[in-house]
Every structure is written in C-alpha cells, then in structure tokens.
C-alpha cells in the first residue's frame, strides 16, 4: 500500500522509528465519496 501511494508514514525519513505509524493518504479521486469498489466496476 505504501508503494501504491495509499498510505503515508508518520516519520517518512526513518522507516524503523519506534513510534512509526501509518495513515491513509487523502486522495482527490475519492473525495466525492467514491469507493475503490465502485472505481473498479466502472
């Protein structure tokens, strides 16, 4: 998911940081409420 650009790291320069966390990256493609499932079926 990181490689696909769907997640981003809390500490991007230190991948093995003890407090490393991930969050979903906001995407303008899905800002209108579309889901991945709807996108795949289009």
N, C-alpha and C positions, 0 to 999 in steps of 0.2 A: 504494500500500500504506500510505503514511503517512495518507492521508485516510481509509482504511478502518479505521485503528487496528491494523493488523497489525505495523507497525514503529514503533520509537521512536528518537529521535535521542539521541546521546551528549550533545550540547550543544543542548538544545531552544530556548534563548533566542538562539542565534547560528547560524542555519542555514548560513551560509557560513564557519564556523570551519574553519581549515586542517586540523584534526585530526578533523573531523566523521566520525562513524561511525554505523551503524545496527544495531539488533538486533531480532530477533523479539520481539514483546511476548508475554509469557506470558498465556494465556487459560484461565480455568477451564472453558470449554466443551470444550477439547481436552486437559485434564489427565488424563483417563482413557484416553488413547491413541487416541482417535478421530481420524481424519484429515479434511481438507477434502473429499476424495473421498467418504468414507463419509457425511459430513454432507449433501452434495449429492444423494446417491442415496436418502436416507431418505424 
